[in-house]
Amino acid sequence: MTPTQGTTHQPLAATPVAPASPVPATSELTRVLRSIAAEMAQAGGFRVSAVSLFRATDELEFVVVDGDPEAVAELTGDVTPTPVAMTMLERAEQWGPLRFLPHEQAVELLDHIWVGSAQSTAPAHPDAWQPCDLLMAPLTDTDGTLHGIVWVDLPLDGLRPGTEQRRRLGGYAERANSAMLDVLERERLLEQVRLADAARRVVRSATADLDLARLVQTVIDTVCEGFTVDDVRVQLLAEEEEADLDEVSLLSRRLAERCWRDQRVAIVSHRRAAPALLSAEEHALLLEGLHGQGDTSLLLTPLGAGPECVGRLLMFRRDRTDWSDEEASAALDIGHDLGRAVLNARSFEREQQAAAYRQQLIATMAHELKNPLAAVGGYLDMLEDFLAEEPATGPEVQRSLRGIGRATRRLDDIVADLLTLARFDEAADPALVAPQELGALLHEVVEGLAVQADARDVRVRVHAPSRGVLVSADAADLERLLVNLVSNAVKYSHEGGEVEVHLETRPGPVPATTEVVLRVVDHGIGIAAAEQQRLFEEFYRSADPAAASQPGTGLGLAIVQRVVRRLDGDIAVESAPGEGSVFTVTLPGSGSPA
């Protein structure tokens, strides 16, 4: 029999091995395997029988053991390195579907062979069963792929099987092989469906949430439920300082990096030795850490994306079944998805921090510019008053004063826009939000822009009621939205052109609600499709010479979009070069005015 762990060797070039899954003792697979093992032992006249299955971790695990209590206690759940098991099969004599490795050849593998106390001596008979004799039946599919091994030991008559006994055992082994493969496949498919559902739920949470702390907690909750584990932890490398980690945590971190390099998970338990990943000393250290916190086994999954390992997902079990290959495969998929999600969340956090810093910088600069500009304006007024009393003031001086005035007003407009942008990063003041008559405000804005429109001979037509179109907002926000949209339409219209502004209400998407729709239409220079994607970016100016020749800060439409978003609305643009533009703003309607 094959009872104990041993040194890991490189796999031998032999029959291909397909790893199978150990399952709980209550499963259909275990029931069938135990029945097969017991009947095979009875048919061949043996006291002990067992079925072992190959695992993806390069190990052969005893799933069921039947018969002798000593063998059941020592062998159930035990593992042997796959290369050792393959060596046994390759050296064995072929008895039809059976394989027999005699004591003389098996004794050098004694470290991996179970010898019960009843086998300490062999009877004095030329065909006596020897303590290290191994009789096994490989479990293979139609393609010749090896899935496991059926073993029998301790013949009732104390002798190696004769010709007739071999024939009976071989025939039974062939029938048992087909039955076991059917139930193995059925169990594997059921396990894959269950774990695929858990993995899908993890993927959904990983792609839907950019808040890192909330994402990690959602994944922990989903994995706990889907994998039936006692504890789950997510540990991210960026949140750790190696110098602060204890010996077990540091080894866990390095093991995750090794696993990501090899694209595999690591299973740590008293049954496993994580071949090629852990030394015997490292395995013992992790086992000590496990037992110290009351756990019996660990499934460690690396988290990463591309070449980068970003952390590890740790699943713990206490006194439960060991980890199946399907669980290991699903966990590795989760490691990829969660690794990408962690990097995305981190990128989003950095973008948020950069945006906050940029807005703080803008607000600071705007405030710092405001006082000097006010001083320049005051001195300009004083200078104009002084020169007005000097009859000798020439036209050149007057032109210079007007130029200074225009530049000062332009800087004032820029500072005002910058402060407005900064204000939108703050929460809206509830005291300033109230139902506003958007129609009345629109008429006032258009009237205030009459000088600008007359200077370019542009006619502005308003199709809007003065009352009854209500939007809950800060009046200053609404005025800024209207001013920017209408003044832009005037600015980019051809001289002598026309701008139309339409305002209406319509039923909202939810019963008993309304939507307010504002459309600003011009027939001017238009906007190229490639530039429409960037229209609402801060400081963006069109490369079109006709548009670039018009003065502006590149902040007007960015402010419009901020207002619309604050009001839970939507803005869209339709435009083509030479055909003009249509800006459509949709806002939630409100009740009666205050």
C-alpha positions in Angstrom: 0.0 0.0 0.0 1.1 3.6 -0.4 0.7 5.6 2.8 3.2 8.4 3.5 4.5 11.5 1.9 8.0 11.4 0.5 10.5 13.3 -1.5 9.2 14.9 -4.6 10.8 13.7 -7.9 10.5 15.0 -11.4 7.5 13.3 -13.2 8.4 10.3 -15.3 7.5 10.1 -19.0 4.7 7.6 -18.8 0.9 7.3 -19.0 -0.6 10.8 -19.0 -2.2 11.7 -15.6 -5.5 13.5 -15.3 -6.1 14.9 -11.8 -9.3 14.0 -10.2 -11.1 15.6 -7.2 -11.4 14.4 -3.7 -14.9 14.9 -2.3 -16.7 14.8 1.0 -17.4 11.4 2.5 -21.1 11.9 2.0 -20.8 12.4 -1.7 -22.1 10.0 -4.3 -18.5 9.5 -5.6 -17.2 8.4 -2.3 -20.1 6.0 -1.8 -19.5 4.4 -5.2 -15.8 4.2 -4.7 -16.1 2.5 -1.3 -18.6 0.0 -2.7 -16.3 -0.8 -5.6 -13.2 -1.2 -3.4 -15.1 -3.4 -0.9 -16.5 -5.7 -3.6 -13.2 -6.0 -5.4 -11.5 -7.1 -2.1 -14.3 -9.6 -1.5 -14.1 -10.9 -5.0 -10.4 -11.5 -4.8 -10.2 -12.6 -1.2 -8.4 -9.6 0.4 -8.9 -7.9 3.7 -8.0 -4.4 2.6 -9.0 -2.4 -0.5 -8.6 1.3 -1.4 -9.1 3.8 -4.2 -6.7 6.7 -4.7 -7.0 9.6 -7.2 -4.4 11.8 -8.8 -4.4 15.5 -7.9 -3.3 18.6 -9.8 -0.7 19.1 -7.1 1.4 16.2 -8.4 0.1 13.9 -5.6 -1.9 10.7 -5.4 -4.5 10.9 -2.6 -6.3 7.9 -0.9 -10.0 8.9 -1.1 -11.5 5.7 0.4 -10.0 2.9 2.3 -12.0 -0.2 3.4 -11.4 -3.2 5.5 -8.6 -3.3 8.1 -9.2 -0.6 10.8 -5.4 0.1 11.0 -5.3 0.7 7.2 -8.4 2.9 7.3 -6.9 5.1 10.1 -3.5 5.4 8.5 -4.3 5.7 4.8 -7.5 7.7 4.5 -6.6 11.1 3.1 -2.9 10.3 2.8 -1.0 11.4 -0.3 2.1 10.2 -2.2 4.0 12.2 -4.8 2.8 11.3 -8.3 6.3 10.5 -9.6 6.6 7.8 -6.9 3.3 6.2 -7.8 4.3 6.3 -11.5 7.5 4.5 -10.6 5.5 1.7 -8.9 3.3 1.3 -12.0 6.2 1.3 -14.4 8.2 -1.3 -12.5 5.2 -3.6 -11.9 4.5 -6.8 -13.7 1.4 -6.6 -16.0 -1.3 -9.1 -15.1 -3.9 -8.1 -17.7 -5.7 -5.1 -16.2 -3.8 -5.6 -13.0 -0.2 -4.5 -12.0 1.9 -6.4 -9.4 5.1 -5.1 -7.9 6.8 -7.8 -5.9 8.4 -7.2 -2.5 11.9 -7.7 -3.9 11.5 -4.6 -6.2 9.2 -2.6 -4.0 11.3 -2.7 -0.9 13.5 0.2 -2.0 10.3 2.4 -2.0 9.6 1.3 1.6 9.2 4.9 2.7 6.1 5.1 0.6 4.6 1.7 1.3 2.1 0.9 4.1 3.0 -2.2 6.0 0.5 -3.1 8.7 1.4 -4.7 11.9 -0.1 -8.0 10.7 2.4 -8.1 7.9 5.6 -8.0 10.0 6.3 -11.6 9.0 5.3 -13.6 6.0 4.2 -17.3 6.1 6.8 -19.9 5.1 5.4 -20.7 1.6 7.0 -20.1 -1.8 4.0 -18.0 -2.9 3.5 -16.2 0.4 2.3 -12.6 0.3 5.3 -10.4 1.3 5.0 -7.2 3.4 5.9 -4.9 0.5 3.9 -6.7 -2.2 1.8 -4.2 -4.2 -1.3 -5.3 -6.2 -3.1 -2.5 -8.1 -5.4 -1.8 -11.0 -4.9 1.5 -12.8 -8.0 3.5 -13.4 -7.9 4.8 -17.0 -10.3 6.3 -19.5 -10.7 5.4 -23.2 -7.8 7.6 -24.1 -5.5 5.8 -21.8 -5.3 8.8 -19.4 -4.7 7.7 -15.8 -7.1 9.0 -13.2 -6.4 6.8 -10.2 -5.5 3.4 -8.8 -7.5 0.7 -7.0 -5.4 -1.3 -4.5 -5.9 -4.6 -2.6 -3.8 -5.9 0.2 -3.6 -8.6 2.9 -5.0 -11.7 1.1 -7.1 -13.9 3.4 -5.1 -17.0 2.6 -1.8 -15.2 3.0 -0.7 -16.0 -0.6 -0.1 -14.1 -3.8 -3.1 -14.6 -6.1 -3.0 -17.6 -8.5 -4.1 -17.6 -12.1 -7.8 -18.0 -11.4 -7.8 -15.4 -8.7 -6.0 -13.0 -11.0 -8.6 -13.6 -13.7 -11.5 -12.8 -11.3 -9.8 -9.7 -10.0 -9.0 -8.5 -13.5 -12.5 -8.9 -14.8 -13.9 -7.1 -11.8 -11.3 -4.3 -12.2 -12.4 -3.7 -15.8 -16.1 -3.4 -14.8 -15.3 -1.2 -11.8 -13.1 1.0 -14.1 -16.1 2.0 -16.2 -18.4 2.6 -13.2 -15.8 4.8 -11.5 -15.1 6.9 -14.5 -18.8 7.7 -15.0 -19.3 8.8 -11.4 -16.0 10.7 -11.5 -17.1 12.7 -14.5 -20.6 13.4 -13.0 -19.1 14.7 -9.7 -16.5 16.8 -11.5 -19.2 18.5 -13.7 -21.4 19.2 -10.6 -18.4 20.7 -8.8 -17.5 22.8 -11.8 -21.0 24.2 -12.1 -21.1 25.1 -8.4 -17.7 26.8 -8.5 -18.3 28.5 -11.8 -21.3 30.2 -10.2 -19.2 31.4 -7.3 -16.5 32.6 -9.6 -19.1 34.5 -11.7 -20.4 36.3 -8.6 -16.8 37.3 -7.7 -16.2 38.6 -11.2 -19.4 40.6 -11.1 -18.4 42.2 -7.8 -14.8 42.8 -9.0 -15.9 44.6 -12.2 -18.7 46.6 -10.6 -17.0 48.3 -7.7 -14.0 50.7 -7.9 -13.9 51.3 -4.1 -11.1 49.0 -3.0 -12.2 48.3 0.5 -15.8 47.6 -0.5 -14.5 45.4 -3.4 -12.4 43.3 -1.1 -15.2 42.8 1.5 -17.6 41.8 -1.3 -15.2 39.2 -2.6 -14.6 37.8 0.9 -18.3 37.4 1.5 -18.8 35.7 -1.9 -15.9 33.3 -1.6 -17.0 32.3 2.0 -20.4 31.3 0.6 -19.4 29.8 -2.7 -16.4 27.8 -1.5 -17.8 26.7 1.9 -14.8 27.9 3.9 -14.4 28.9 7.5 -12.3 32.0 6.9 -11.2 34.2 3.9 -8.6 36.9 3.9 -7.3 39.2 1.1 -3.9 40.6 1.7 -2.5 43.2 -0.7 1.3 43.6 -1.1 1.0 47.4 -1.4 -0.6 47.6 2.1 2.2 45.6 3.8 5.7 46.5 4.9 7.9 43.5 4.8 9.8 44.6 7.8 6.6 44.6 9.9 5.5 41.0 8.8 6.0 38.0 11.1 7.8 34.9 9.8 4.6 33.1 8.7 3.1 36.2 6.9 6.4 36.9 5.2 6.5 33.3 3.9 2.9 33.6 2.8 3.8 36.7 0.8 6.7 35.0 -0.9 4.7 31.9 -1.6 2.1 34.1 -3.4 4.8 35.6 -5.6 6.1 32.1 -6.4 2.6 30.9 -7.2 1.9 33.9 -9.5 5.2 33.2 -11.3 4.2 29.5 -11.9 0.5 30.4 -12.4 -0.8 27.9 -9.8 -2.3 27.9 -6.3 -0.7 26.4 -3.2 -2.5 24.0 -0.8 -1.0 23.7 2.7 -2.2 20.9 5.0 -0.8 18.0 6.9 -1.6 15.9 3.8 0.2 18.3 1.4 3.7 19.5 0.9 3.2 22.0 -2.0 5.7 20.3 -4.3 8.2 22.6 -6.0 6.9 25.6 -4.0 7.8 25.0 -0.4 10.7 23.3 1.3 10.0 20.9 4.1 11.0 23.6 6.7 8.7 26.2 5.1 5.8 23.7 4.9 6.3 22.9 8.6 6.3 26.6 9.5 3.1 27.3 7.6 1.4 24.2 9.2 2.4 25.5 12.6 0.8 28.9 11.8 -2.3 27.1 10.6 -2.7 25.0 13.7 -2.0 28.0 15.9 -5.1 29.7 14.6 -7.2 26.5 14.7 -7.2 25.8 11.0 -6.3 22.5 9.3 -5.7 23.5 5.7 -5.1 26.6 3.5 -5.7 27.3 -0.2 -3.4 30.2 -1.2 -4.3 32.0 -4.4 -2.1 34.7 -5.9 -3.7 37.9 -7.1 -2.2 39.6 -10.1 -2.3 40.9 -13.6 0.3 40.5 -16.3 3.7 40.0 -14.6 2.7 41.7 -11.4 1.6 39.9 -8.3 -0.5 42.3 -6.2 -1.5 40.1 -3.3 -3.0 36.8 -2.1 -6.4 35.3 -1.4 -6.3 33.0 1.6 -9.0 30.4 2.2 -9.0 28.4 5.5 -10.8 25.3 6.5 -11.1 23.6 9.9 -11.8 19.9 10.1 -13.3 19.6 6.7 -12.6 17.9 3.4 -9.4 18.9 1.6 -9.4 21.1 -1.5 -10.6 19.8 -4.9 -8.9 20.5 -8.2 -12.0 22.3 -9.3 -11.7 24.6 -6.3 -8.1 25.2 -7.1 -8.8 26.0 -10.7 -11.7 28.3 -9.9 -9.6 30.1 -7.2 -6.8 30.7 -9.7 -9.4 32.3 -12.1 -10.6 34.5 -9.3 -7.0 35.5 -8.6 -6.7 36.8 -12.1 -10.0 38.7 -12.0 -9.5 40.1 -8.6 -5.9 41.1 -9.4 -7.1 43.1 -12.4 -9.9 44.7 -10.3 -7.4 45.7 -7.6 -5.2 47.4 -10.2 -8.3 49.1 -11.7 -9.4 50.3 -8.3 -6.0 51.6 -7.5 -5.8 53.5 -10.8 -9.2 55.0 -10.0 -8.0 56.0 -6.6 -5.0 57.7 -8.0 -7.1 59.5 -10.6 -9.4 60.7 -7.9 -6.5 61.9 -5.8 -5.0 63.6 -8.9 -8.3 65.2 -9.7 -8.7 66.4 -6.1 -5.2 67.9 -6.1 -5.8 69.6 -9.5 -9.1 71.1 -8.2 -7.4 72.3 -5.0 -4.6 73.8 -7.1 -7.0 75.5 -9.4 -9.0 76.9 -6.5 -5.9 78.2 -4.7 -4.5 79.8 -7.9 -7.9 81.5 -8.6 -8.1 82.9 -5.1 -4.5 84.1 -5.2 -5.2 85.8 -8.6 -8.5 87.4 -7.4 -7.0 90.0 -5.1 -4.2 91.3 -7.5 -6.8 91.5 -10.3 -9.1 93.5 -8.1 -6.2 95.8 -7.3 -5.4 96.2 -11.0 -9.0 97.1 -11.7 -9.0 99.6 -9.0 -5.8 101.3 -10.1 -7.1 101.3 -13.7 -10.3 103.1 -12.6 -8.1 105.7 -10.7 -5.9 106.1 -13.8 -8.8 106.6 -16.1 -10.3 109.2 -13.7 -7.0 111.0 -13.5 -6.4 111.1 -17.2 -9.9 112.2 -17.9 -9.0 115.5 -16.2 -5.9 115.9 -18.5 -6.9 117.4 -21.8 -3.6 116.5 -23.3 -4.2 112.8 -23.1 -3.7 111.4 -26.6 -5.5 108.5 -28.4 -2.6 106.1 -27.8 -3.0 106.4 -24.1 -6.8 105.8 -24.4 -6.2 102.7 -26.5 -3.7 101.4 -24.0 -6.2 101.9 -21.2 -8.9 100.1 -23.1 -6.5 97.2 -23.8 -5.6 97.0 -20.1 -9.3 97.0 -19.3 -10.1 94.2 -21.7 -7.2 92.1 -20.4 -8.3 92.6 -16.9 -11.9 91.7 -17.6 -10.7 88.5 -19.4 -8.6 87.5 -16.5 -11.6 88.2 -14.2 -13.7 85.9 -16.3 -11.0 83.1 -16.1 -10.8 83.5 -12.4 -14.6 83.4 -12.1 -14.7 80.2 -14.2 -11.9 78.6 -12.1 -13.7 79.3 -8.9 -16.9 78.0 -10.3 -15.2 74.7 -11.3 -13.7 74.4 -7.8 -17.1 75.0 -6.2 -18.5 72.0 -8.1 -16.2 69.6 -6.2 -18.0 70.7 -3.0 -21.4 69.4 -1.9 -24.3 71.6 -3.0 -25.6 73.9 -0.2 -29.1 72.6 0.5 -30.1 76.1 1.6 -29.6 77.4 -2.0 -31.4 74.5 -3.7 -35.1 75.4 -4.5 -37.5 75.0 -7.4 -36.5 77.6 -10.1 -38.5 79.0 -13.0 -36.2 78.0 -15.8 -38.2 79.8 -18.4 -38.1 83.2 -16.7 -34.3 82.7 -16.0 -33.7 81.9 -19.7 -35.4 85.1 -20.8 -33.3 87.1 -18.4 -30.1 85.5 -19.6 -30.9 86.1 -23.3 -31.7 89.7 -22.5 -28.3 90.0 -20.7 -26.5 88.7 -23.8 -28.2 91.1 -26.2 -25.1 93.3 -26.4 -22.9 90.3 -27.5 -25.5 89.1 -30.0 -26.1 92.6 -31.5 -22.3 93.1 -31.9 -22.3 90.1 -34.3 -25.8 90.8 -35.7 -27.0 87.4 -34.4 -30.6 87.0 -33.6 -31.6 84.8 -30.6 -35.1 83.3 -30.7 -36.5 81.8 -27.5 -39.3 79.3 -27.6 -40.1 78.9 -23.9 -42.9 79.7 -21.4 -42.0 82.2 -18.8 -43.6 80.1 -16.0 -44.3 76.4 -15.3 -40.9 75.0 -16.2 -39.4 74.2 -12.8 -36.0 72.7 -11.8 -34.7 72.3 -8.3 -31.3 73.8 -8.3 -29.1 76.7 -7.1 -30.2 79.6 -9.3 -26.5 80.6 -9.8 -25.8 77.1 -11.2 -28.7 77.3 -13.7 -27.7 80.8 -14.8 -24.1 79.7 -15.4 -25.4 76.8 -17.5 -27.7 79.0 -19.6 -25.1 81.8 -20.1 -22.4 79.4 -21.3 -24.6 77.5 -23.7 -26.3 80.6 -25.3 -23.2 82.7 -25.4 -21.3 79.9 -27.1 -24.0 79.6 -29.7 -23.8 83.3 -30.4 -20.0 83.3 -30.4 -19.7 80.5 -33.0 -22.6 81.6 -35.2 -21.9 83.3 -38.5 -22.4 87.1 -38.4 -26.0 87.8 -39.3 -27.0 84.2 -38.2 -29.7 83.0 -35.9 -29.7 81.0 -32.6 -32.8 79.1 -31.4 -33.4 78.1 -27.8 -36.2 75.7 -27.0 -37.5 74.8 -23.6 -40.2 72.2 -22.8 -41.3 69.6 -20.4 -42.3 66.0 -21.0 -43.3 62.9 -18.9 -40.3 61.4 -17.0 -39.2 57.8 -17.0 -41.0 57.2 -13.7 -44.8 57.7 -13.4 -45.8 61.1 -11.9 -42.4 62.7 -12.8 -41.4 65.2 -15.5 -38.3 66.0 -17.4 -37.2 69.4 -18.6 -35.5 69.5 -22.0 -33.4 72.5 -23.1 -32.2 72.7 -26.7 -29.8 75.4 -28.0 -29.4 75.4 -31.8 -27.0 77.4 -33.9 -26.2 77.3 -37.6 -22.6 78.3 -37.3 -19.2 76.7 -37.8 -20.0 73.4 -36.2 -17.7 70.9 -34.5 -15.8 68.0 -36.0 -16.8 64.5 -34.8 -13.2 63.8 -33.4 -13.4 66.9 -31.2 -16.9 66.3 -29.8 -15.5 63.6 -27.5 -13.3 66.2 -25.8 -15.7 69.2 -25.7 -16.4 69.0 -22.0 -12.8 68.6 -20.9 -11.3 71.5 -18.8 -9.3 74.0 -20.9 -10.0 72.2 -24.2 -9.9 74.5 -27.2 -10.8 73.4 -30.7 -8.0 73.2 -33.3 -10.4 74.7 -35.9 -8.9 78.1 -36.9 -12.4 79.6 -37.0 -13.1 78.4 -33.4 -9.7 79.2 -32.1 -10.0 82.8 -33.3 -12.8 83.4 -30.8 -11.8 84.3 -27.2 -12.5 81.8 -24.5 -11.0 79.9 -21.5 -11.9 76.4 -22.5 -13.9 76.1 -19.3 -17.5 77.0 -20.3 -18.7 73.6 -21.4 -16.8 71.9 -18.6 -18.8 74.0 -16.2 -22.0 73.2 -18.1 -21.4 69.5 -17.7 -20.6 69.9 -14.0 -23.9 71.7 -13.5 -25.8 69.0 -15.4 -24.2 66.2 -13.4 -24.9 67.9 -10.1 -28.6 68.0 -11.1 -28.6 64.3 -12.2 -29.2 65.4 -15.8 -27.8 64.6 -19.1 -26.2 66.6 -21.9 -25.7 65.6 -25.6 -24.3 67.4 -28.7 -25.0 66.9 -32.4 -22.8 68.8 -34.8 -21.1 68.8 -38.1 -18.5 71.2 -39.5 -20.2 74.0 -41.4 -23.7 72.9 -40.3 -23.9 74.2 -36.8 -24.5 72.5 -33.4 -27.4 71.4 -31.2 -26.8 71.1 -27.5 -29.6 69.2 -25.6 -29.8 69.3 -21.8 -32.3 67.0 -20.0 -32.9 67.7 -16.3 -35.4 66.3 -13.7 -38.4 68.5 -13.4 -39.6 69.9 -10.0 -42.8 70.8 -8.2 -44.2 74.3 -7.6 -41.8 77.2 -6.9 -41.1 78.2 -3.4 
